[in-house]
Amino acid sequence: MLYRTYMKFNGCESPIVFVIDVDKDDLRWSQNSELYTAMSRAQSLLIVVNKK
């Protein structure tokens, strides 16, 4: 598998995590816990791409 959503990656970690399309007005990221869950999967490198 080349990629997974953070919801499908439940309880797993990965050396590198890309969190893309982060927009504070998007309901998927409306709670800080959702962003924390996605970001906390990274073991060594985390890359976050905000949507402008």
PQR file with spaces between the fields and no chain letter, atoms N, CA, C, O and H, PARSE charges and radii, in Angstrom:
ATOM       1  N    MET     1       0.856   -1.179    0.000 -0.4000 1.5000
ATOM       2  CA   MET     1       0.000    0.000    0.000 -0.0000 2.0000
ATOM       3  C    MET     1       0.896    1.234    0.000  0.5500 1.7000
ATOM       4  O    MET     1       1.809    1.344    0.818 -0.5500 1.4000
ATOM       5  N    LEU     2       0.634    2.155   -0.912 -0.4000 1.5000
ATOM       6  CA   LEU     2       1.436    3.364   -1.025 -0.0000 2.0000
ATOM       7  C    LEU     2       1.042    4.438   -0.026  0.5500 1.7000
ATOM       8  O    LEU     2       1.889    5.201    0.437 -0.5500 1.4000
ATOM       9  H    LEU     2      -0.108    2.066   -1.577  0.4000 1.0000
ATOM      10  N    TYR     3      -0.240    4.499    0.308 -0.4000 1.5000
ATOM      11  CA   TYR     3      -0.686    5.495    1.268 -0.0000 2.0000
ATOM      12  C    TYR     3      -1.947    5.009    1.970  0.5500 1.7000
ATOM      13  O    TYR     3      -2.631    4.100    1.501 -0.5500 1.4000
ATOM      14  H    TYR     3      -0.928    3.879   -0.069  0.4000 1.0000
ATOM      15  N    ARG     4      -2.235    5.635    3.102 -0.4000 1.5000
ATOM      16  CA   ARG     4      -3.461    5.360    3.844 -0.0000 2.0000
ATOM      17  C    ARG     4      -3.929    6.646    4.490  0.5500 1.7000
ATOM      18  O    ARG     4      -3.129    7.544    4.753 -0.5500 1.4000
ATOM      19  H    ARG     4      -1.679    6.374    3.483  0.4000 1.0000
ATOM      20  N    THR     5      -5.220    6.737    4.744 -0.4000 1.5000
ATOM      21  CA   THR     5      -5.709    7.874    5.506 -0.0000 2.0000
ATOM      22  C    THR     5      -5.356    7.642    6.975  0.5500 1.7000
ATOM      23  O    THR     5      -5.138    6.506    7.394 -0.5500 1.4000
ATOM      24  H    THR     5      -5.870    6.008    4.531  0.4000 1.0000
ATOM      25  N    TYR     6      -5.301    8.711    7.742 -0.4000 1.5000
ATOM      26  CA   TYR     6      -4.954    8.544    9.160 -0.0000 2.0000
ATOM      27  C    TYR     6      -6.004    7.727    9.888  0.5500 1.7000
ATOM      28  O    TYR     6      -5.690    7.076   10.885 -0.5500 1.4000
ATOM      29  H    TYR     6      -5.477    9.634    7.401  0.4000 1.0000
ATOM      30  N    MET     7      -7.236    7.743    9.420 -0.4000 1.5000
ATOM      31  CA   MET     7      -8.287    6.957   10.068 -0.0000 2.0000
ATOM      32  C    MET     7      -8.096    5.469    9.814  0.5500 1.7000
ATOM      33  O    MET     7      -8.418    4.652   10.677 -0.5500 1.4000
ATOM      34  H    MET     7      -7.491    8.271    8.611  0.4000 1.0000
ATOM      35  N    LYS     8      -7.581    5.104    8.653 -0.4000 1.5000
ATOM      36  CA   LYS     8      -7.331    3.701    8.325 -0.0000 2.0000
ATOM      37  C    LYS     8      -6.024    3.204    8.956  0.5500 1.7000
ATOM      38  O    LYS     8      -5.788    1.999    9.041 -0.5500 1.4000
ATOM      39  H    LYS     8      -7.319    5.768    7.952  0.4000 1.0000
ATOM      40  N    PHE     9      -5.195    4.129    9.388 -0.4000 1.5000
ATOM      41  CA   PHE     9      -3.896    3.797    9.955 -0.0000 2.0000
ATOM      42  C    PHE     9      -3.984    3.723   11.477  0.5500 1.7000
ATOM      43  O    PHE     9      -3.031    4.061   12.179 -0.5500 1.4000
ATOM      44  H    PHE     9      -5.387    5.108    9.318  0.4000 1.0000
ATOM      45  N    ASN    10      -5.096    3.293   11.964 -0.4000 1.5000
ATOM      46  CA   ASN    10      -5.422    3.279   13.387 -0.0000 2.0000
ATOM      47  C    ASN    10      -4.435    2.451   14.202  0.5500 1.7000
ATOM      48  O    ASN    10      -4.261    1.258   13.953 -0.5500 1.4000
ATOM      49  H    ASN    10      -5.870    3.019   11.394  0.4000 1.0000
ATOM      50  N    GLY    11      -3.795    3.083   15.169 -0.4000 1.5000
ATOM      51  CA   GLY    11      -2.895    2.384   16.069 -0.0000 2.0000
ATOM      52  C    GLY    11      -1.548    2.035   15.482  0.5500 1.7000
ATOM      53  O    GLY    11      -0.752    1.369   16.144 -0.5500 1.4000
ATOM      54  H    GLY    11      -3.936    4.052   15.371  0.4000 1.0000
ATOM      55  N    CYS    12      -1.261    2.460   14.266 -0.4000 1.5000
ATOM      56  CA   CYS    12       0.002    2.142   13.604 -0.0000 2.0000
ATOM      57  C    CYS    12       0.883    3.381   13.525  0.5500 1.7000
ATOM      58  O    CYS    12       0.403    4.511   13.627 -0.5500 1.4000
ATOM      59  H    CYS    12      -1.908    3.001   13.729  0.4000 1.0000
ATOM      60  N    GLU    13       2.173    3.152   13.343 -0.4000 1.5000
ATOM      61  CA   GLU    13       3.114    4.240   13.162 -0.0000 2.0000
ATOM      62  C    GLU    13       3.890    4.000   11.883  0.5500 1.7000
ATOM      63  O    GLU    13       3.931    2.884   11.365 -0.5500 1.4000
ATOM      64  H    GLU    13       2.562    2.235   13.260  0.4000 1.0000
ATOM      65  N    SER    14       4.504    5.058   11.379 -0.4000 1.5000
ATOM      66  CA   SER    14       5.298    4.971   10.172 -0.0000 2.0000
ATOM      67  C    SER    14       6.509    5.889   10.331  0.5500 1.7000
ATOM      68  O    SER    14       6.411    6.924   10.990 -0.5500 1.4000
ATOM      69  H    SER    14       4.470    5.965   11.799  0.4000 1.0000
ATOM      70  N    PRO    15       7.644    5.529    9.741 -0.5600 1.5000
ATOM      71  CA   PRO    15       8.824    6.397    9.855  0.2800 2.0000
ATOM      72  C    PRO    15       8.577    7.791    9.282  0.5500 1.7000
ATOM      73  O    PRO    15       9.058    8.779    9.838 -0.5500 1.4000
ATOM      74  N    ILE    16       7.837    7.885    8.184 -0.4000 1.5000
ATOM      75  CA   ILE    16       7.562    9.168    7.541 -0.0000 2.0000
ATOM      76  C    ILE    16       6.066    9.314    7.334  0.5500 1.7000
ATOM      77  O    ILE    16       5.400    8.398    6.851 -0.5500 1.4000
ATOM      78  H    ILE    16       7.447    7.083    7.732  0.4000 1.0000
ATOM      79  N    VAL    17       5.545   10.476    7.706 -0.4000 1.5000
ATOM      80  CA   VAL    17       4.119   10.752    7.536 -0.0000 2.0000
ATOM      81  C    VAL    17       3.963   12.097    6.839  0.5500 1.7000
ATOM      82  O    VAL    17       4.564   13.092    7.246 -0.5500 1.4000
ATOM      83  H    VAL    17       6.086   11.220    8.099  0.4000 1.0000
ATOM      84  N    PHE    18       3.148   12.118    5.781 -0.4000 1.5000
ATOM      85  CA   PHE    18       2.749   13.342    5.109 -0.0000 2.0000
ATOM      86  C    PHE    18       1.305   13.622    5.496  0.5500 1.7000
ATOM      87  O    PHE    18       0.437   12.772    5.295 -0.5500 1.4000
ATOM      88  H    PHE    18       2.660   11.310    5.451  0.4000 1.0000
ATOM      89  N    VAL    19       1.036   14.789    6.043 -0.4000 1.5000
ATOM      90  CA   VAL    19      -0.334   15.209    6.333 -0.0000 2.0000
ATOM      91  C    VAL    19      -0.625   16.331    5.341  0.5500 1.7000
ATOM      92  O    VAL    19      -0.038   17.410    5.418 -0.5500 1.4000
ATOM      93  H    VAL    19       1.740   15.479    6.206  0.4000 1.0000
ATOM      94  N    ILE    20      -1.533   16.065    4.413 -0.4000 1.5000
ATOM      95  CA   ILE    20      -1.775   17.027    3.338 -0.0000 2.0000
ATOM      96  C    ILE    20      -3.196   17.567    3.377  0.5500 1.7000
ATOM      97  O    ILE    20      -4.092   16.979    3.980 -0.5500 1.4000
ATOM      98  H    ILE    20      -2.009   15.188    4.350  0.4000 1.0000
ATOM      99  N    ASP    21      -3.372   18.695    2.721 -0.4000 1.5000
ATOM     100  CA   ASP    21      -4.689   19.313    2.563 -0.0000 2.0000
ATOM     101  C    ASP    21      -5.290   19.720    3.903  0.5500 1.7000
ATOM     102  O    ASP    21      -6.487   19.545    4.131 -0.5500 1.4000
ATOM     103  H    ASP    21      -2.644   19.174    2.230  0.4000 1.0000
ATOM     104  N    VAL    22      -4.459   20.263    4.787 -0.4000 1.5000
ATOM     105  CA   VAL    22      -4.931   20.708    6.099 -0.0000 2.0000
ATOM     106  C    VAL    22      -5.539   22.101    5.944  0.5500 1.7000
ATOM     107  O    VAL    22      -4.864   23.039    5.520 -0.5500 1.4000
ATOM     108  H    VAL    22      -3.486   20.405    4.602  0.4000 1.0000
ATOM     109  N    ASP    23      -6.800   22.223    6.288 -0.4000 1.5000
ATOM     110  CA   ASP    23      -7.524   23.493    6.188 -0.0000 2.0000
ATOM     111  C    ASP    23      -8.387   23.621    7.428  0.5500 1.7000
ATOM     112  O    ASP    23      -9.223   22.758    7.695 -0.5500 1.4000
ATOM     113  H    ASP    23      -7.349   21.461    6.632  0.4000 1.0000
ATOM     114  N    LYS    24      -8.190   24.698    8.192 -0.4000 1.5000
ATOM     115  CA   LYS    24      -8.922   24.845    9.450 -0.0000 2.0000
ATOM     116  C    LYS    24     -10.432   24.931    9.261  0.5500 1.7000
ATOM     117  O    LYS    24     -11.187   24.666   10.196 -0.5500 1.4000
ATOM     118  H    LYS    24      -7.510   25.398    7.975  0.4000 1.0000
ATOM     119  N    ASP    25     -10.883   25.300    8.052 -0.4000 1.5000
ATOM     120  CA   ASP    25     -12.319   25.383    7.776 -0.0000 2.0000
ATOM     121  C    ASP    25     -12.912   24.063    7.299  0.5500 1.7000
ATOM     122  O    ASP    25     -14.130   23.948    7.160 -0.5500 1.4000
ATOM     123  H    ASP    25     -10.269   25.515    7.292  0.4000 1.0000
ATOM     124  N    ASP    26     -12.073   23.075    7.050 -0.4000 1.5000
ATOM     125  CA   ASP    26     -12.519   21.756    6.599 -0.0000 2.0000
ATOM     126  C    ASP    26     -12.981   20.949    7.814  0.5500 1.7000
ATOM     127  O    ASP    26     -12.272   20.880    8.818 -0.5500 1.4000
ATOM     128  H    ASP    26     -11.084   23.169    7.164  0.4000 1.0000
ATOM     129  N    LEU    27     -14.136   20.356    7.730 -0.4000 1.5000
ATOM     130  CA   LEU    27     -14.691   19.606    8.864 -0.0000 2.0000
ATOM     131  C    LEU    27     -13.810   18.439    9.297  0.5500 1.7000
ATOM     132  O    LEU    27     -13.848   18.031   10.458 -0.5500 1.4000
ATOM     133  H    LEU    27     -14.713   20.413    6.914  0.4000 1.0000
ATOM     134  N    ARG    28     -13.005   17.889    8.357 -0.4000 1.5000
ATOM     135  CA   ARG    28     -12.125   16.779    8.727 -0.0000 2.0000
ATOM     136  C    ARG    28     -11.094   17.202    9.766  0.5500 1.7000
ATOM     137  O    ARG    28     -10.636   16.377   10.557 -0.5500 1.4000
ATOM     138  H    ARG    28     -12.974   18.220    7.414  0.4000 1.0000
ATOM     139  N    TRP    29     -10.729   18.473    9.770 -0.4000 1.5000
ATOM     140  CA   TRP    29      -9.694   18.964   10.684 -0.0000 2.0000
ATOM     141  C    TRP    29     -10.278   19.906   11.732  0.5500 1.7000
ATOM     142  O    TRP    29      -9.540   20.672   12.353 -0.5500 1.4000
ATOM     143  H    TRP    29     -11.101   19.143    9.127  0.4000 1.0000
ATOM     144  N    SER    30     -11.587   19.859   11.934 -0.4000 1.5000
ATOM     145  CA   SER    30     -12.253   20.819   12.815 -0.0000 2.0000
ATOM     146  C    SER    30     -11.879   20.647   14.282  0.5500 1.7000
ATOM     147  O    SER    30     -11.970   21.601   15.055 -0.5500 1.4000
ATOM     148  H    SER    30     -12.186   19.237   11.429  0.4000 1.0000
ATOM     149  N    GLN    31     -11.470   19.473   14.669 -0.4000 1.5000
ATOM     150  CA   GLN    31     -11.061   19.235   16.055 -0.0000 2.0000
ATOM     151  C    GLN    31      -9.558   19.006   16.105  0.5500 1.7000
ATOM     152  O    GLN    31      -8.992   18.323   15.252 -0.5500 1.4000
ATOM     153  H    GLN    31     -11.397   18.698   14.041  0.4000 1.0000
ATOM     154  N    ASN    32      -8.924   19.583   17.111 -0.4000 1.5000
ATOM     155  CA   ASN    32      -7.477   19.413   17.244 -0.0000 2.0000
ATOM     156  C    ASN    32      -7.086   17.955   17.414  0.5500 1.7000
ATOM     157  O    ASN    32      -5.976   17.566   17.049 -0.5500 1.4000
ATOM     158  H    ASN    32      -9.384   20.138   17.805  0.4000 1.0000
ATOM     159  N    SER    33      -7.977   17.147   17.959 -0.4000 1.5000
ATOM     160  CA   SER    33      -7.657   15.730   18.172 -0.0000 2.0000
ATOM     161  C    SER    33      -7.456   15.001   16.845  0.5500 1.7000
ATOM     162  O    SER    33      -6.658   14.066   16.774 -0.5500 1.4000
ATOM     163  H    SER    33      -8.878   17.463   18.255  0.4000 1.0000
ATOM     164  N    GLU    34      -8.165   15.414   15.795 -0.4000 1.5000
ATOM     165  CA   GLU    34      -8.007   14.785   14.487 -0.0000 2.0000
ATOM     166  C    GLU    34      -6.617   15.053   13.927  0.5500 1.7000
ATOM     167  O    GLU    34      -5.966   14.142   13.414 -0.5500 1.4000
ATOM     168  H    GLU    34      -8.813   16.174   15.853  0.4000 1.0000
ATOM     169  N    LEU    35      -6.164   16.291   14.022 -0.4000 1.5000
ATOM     170  CA   LEU    35      -4.837   16.646   13.531 -0.0000 2.0000
ATOM     171  C    LEU    35      -3.760   15.980   14.379  0.5500 1.7000
ATOM     172  O    LEU    35      -2.760   15.499   13.847 -0.5500 1.4000
ATOM     173  H    LEU    35      -6.693   17.030   14.438  0.4000 1.0000
ATOM     174  N    TYR    36      -3.958   15.950   15.683 -0.4000 1.5000
ATOM     175  CA   TYR    36      -2.992   15.282   16.560 -0.0000 2.0000
ATOM     176  C    TYR    36      -2.873   13.803   16.211  0.5500 1.7000
ATOM     177  O    TYR    36      -1.766   13.266   16.153 -0.5500 1.4000
ATOM     178  H    TYR    36      -4.771   16.340   16.115  0.4000 1.0000
ATOM     179  N    THR    37      -3.994   13.148   15.982 -0.4000 1.5000
ATOM     180  CA   THR    37      -3.984   11.730   15.636 -0.0000 2.0000
ATOM     181  C    THR    37      -3.183   11.487   14.369  0.5500 1.7000
ATOM     182  O    THR    37      -2.366   10.568   14.313 -0.5500 1.4000
ATOM     183  H    THR    37      -4.893   13.584   16.029  0.4000 1.0000
ATOM     184  N    ALA    38      -3.411   12.304   13.359 -0.4000 1.5000
ATOM     185  CA   ALA    38      -2.696   12.143   12.094 -0.0000 2.0000
ATOM     186  C    ALA    38      -1.199   12.401   12.279  0.5500 1.7000
ATOM     187  O    ALA    38      -0.369   11.655   11.760 -0.5500 1.4000
ATOM     188  H    ALA    38      -4.074   13.051   13.405  0.4000 1.0000
ATOM     189  N    MET    39      -0.860   13.453   13.013 -0.4000 1.5000
ATOM     190  CA   MET    39       0.544   13.832   13.182 -0.0000 2.0000
ATOM     191  C    MET    39       1.312   12.878   14.087  0.5500 1.7000
ATOM     192  O    MET    39       2.514   12.682   13.906 -0.5500 1.4000
ATOM     193  H    MET    39      -1.534   14.059   13.434  0.4000 1.0000
ATOM     194  N    SER    40       0.636   12.291   15.046 -0.4000 1.5000
ATOM     195  CA   SER    40       1.328   11.437   16.019 -0.0000 2.0000
ATOM     196  C    SER    40       1.738   10.076   15.447  0.5500 1.7000
ATOM     197  O    SER    40       2.393    9.297   16.139 -0.5500 1.4000
ATOM     198  H    SER    40      -0.341   12.450   15.193  0.4000 1.0000
ATOM     199  N    ARG    41       1.373    9.781   14.221 -0.4000 1.5000
ATOM     200  CA   ARG    41       1.766    8.518   13.584 -0.0000 2.0000
ATOM     201  C    ARG    41       3.215    8.531   13.108  0.5500 1.7000
ATOM     202  O    ARG    41       3.789    7.473   12.848 -0.5500 1.4000
ATOM     203  H    ARG    41       0.840   10.414   13.658  0.4000 1.0000
ATOM     204  N    ALA    42       3.812    9.718   12.992 -0.4000 1.5000
ATOM     205  CA   ALA    42       5.183    9.837   12.474 -0.0000 2.0000
ATOM     206  C    ALA    42       6.204    9.450   13.539  0.5500 1.7000
ATOM     207  O    ALA    42       6.113    9.885   14.687 -0.5500 1.4000
ATOM     208  H    ALA    42       3.346   10.577   13.203  0.4000 1.0000
ATOM     209  N    GLN    43       7.172    8.630   13.147 -0.4000 1.5000
ATOM     210  CA   GLN    43       8.248    8.240   14.053 -0.0000 2.0000
ATOM     211  C    GLN    43       9.476    9.131   13.894  0.5500 1.7000
ATOM     212  O    GLN    43      10.107    9.491   14.887 -0.5500 1.4000
ATOM     213  H    GLN    43       7.246    8.277   12.215  0.4000 1.0000
ATOM     214  N    SER    44       9.824    9.494   12.655 -0.4000 1.5000
ATOM     215  CA   SER    44      11.055   10.258   12.402 -0.0000 2.0000
ATOM     216  C    SER    44      10.830   11.561   11.664  0.5500 1.7000
ATOM     217  O    SER    44      11.473   12.566   11.967 -0.5500 1.4000
ATOM     218  H    SER    44       9.311    9.201   11.848  0.4000 1.0000
ATOM     219  N    LEU    45       9.922   11.557   10.697 -0.4000 1.5000
ATOM     220  CA   LEU    45       9.734   12.735    9.862 -0.0000 2.0000
ATOM     221  C    LEU    45       8.254   12.989    9.643  0.5500 1.7000
ATOM     222  O    LEU    45       7.504   12.095    9.253 -0.5500 1.4000
ATOM     223  H    LEU    45       9.399   10.740   10.451  0.4000 1.0000
ATOM     224  N    LEU    46       7.847   14.227    9.900 -0.4000 1.5000
ATOM     225  CA   LEU    46       6.473   14.643    9.679 -0.0000 2.0000
ATOM     226  C    LEU    46       6.479   15.837    8.739  0.5500 1.7000
ATOM     227  O    LEU    46       7.181   16.820    8.976 -0.5500 1.4000
ATOM     228  H    LEU    46       8.456   14.954   10.217  0.4000 1.0000
ATOM     229  N    ILE    47       5.686   15.750    7.660 -0.4000 1.5000
ATOM     230  CA   ILE    47       5.552   16.847    6.715 -0.0000 2.0000
ATOM     231  C    ILE    47       4.081   17.218    6.649  0.5500 1.7000
ATOM     232  O    ILE    47       3.234   16.388    6.318 -0.5500 1.4000
ATOM     233  H    ILE    47       5.115   14.952    7.467  0.4000 1.0000
ATOM     234  N    VAL    48       3.779   18.486    6.972 -0.4000 1.5000
ATOM     235  CA   VAL    48       2.403   18.973    6.968 -0.0000 2.0000
ATOM     236  C    VAL    48       2.272   20.016    5.864  0.5500 1.7000
ATOM     237  O    VAL    48       3.059   20.960    5.794 -0.5500 1.4000
ATOM     238  H    VAL    48       4.466   19.160    7.241  0.4000 1.0000
ATOM     239  N    VAL    49       1.275   19.839    5.006 -0.4000 1.5000
ATOM     240  CA   VAL    49       1.019   20.766    3.906 -0.0000 2.0000
ATOM     241  C    VAL    49      -0.329   21.406    4.144  0.5500 1.7000
ATOM     242  O    VAL    49      -1.359   20.733    4.122 -0.5500 1.4000
ATOM     243  H    VAL    49       0.636   19.072    5.063  0.4000 1.0000
ATOM     244  N    ASN    50      -0.321   22.723    4.372 -0.4000 1.5000
ATOM     245  CA   ASN    50      -1.551   23.481    4.580 -0.0000 2.0000
ATOM     246  C    ASN    50      -2.160   23.873    3.252  0.5500 1.7000
ATOM     247  O    ASN    50      -1.460   24.071    2.259 -0.5500 1.4000
ATOM     248  H    ASN    50       0.516   23.270    4.390  0.4000 1.0000
ATOM     249  N    LYS    51      -3.451   23.978    3.254 -0.4000 1.5000
ATOM     250  CA   LYS    51      -4.174   24.440    2.076 -0.0000 2.0000
ATOM     251  C    LYS    51      -4.405   25.934    2.235  0.5500 1.7000
ATOM     252  O    LYS    51      -4.862   26.383    3.287 -0.5500 1.4000
ATOM     253  H    LYS    51      -4.020   23.816    4.061  0.4000 1.0000
ATOM     254  N    LYS    52      -4.098   26.696    1.213 -0.4000 1.5000
ATOM     255  CA   LYS    52      -4.331   28.142    1.277 -0.0000 2.0000
ATOM     256  C    LYS    52      -5.481   28.541    0.411  0.5500 1.7000
ATOM     257  O    LYS    52      -5.821   29.722    0.341 -0.5500 1.4000
ATOM     258  H    LYS    52      -3.728   26.331    0.359  0.4000 1.0000
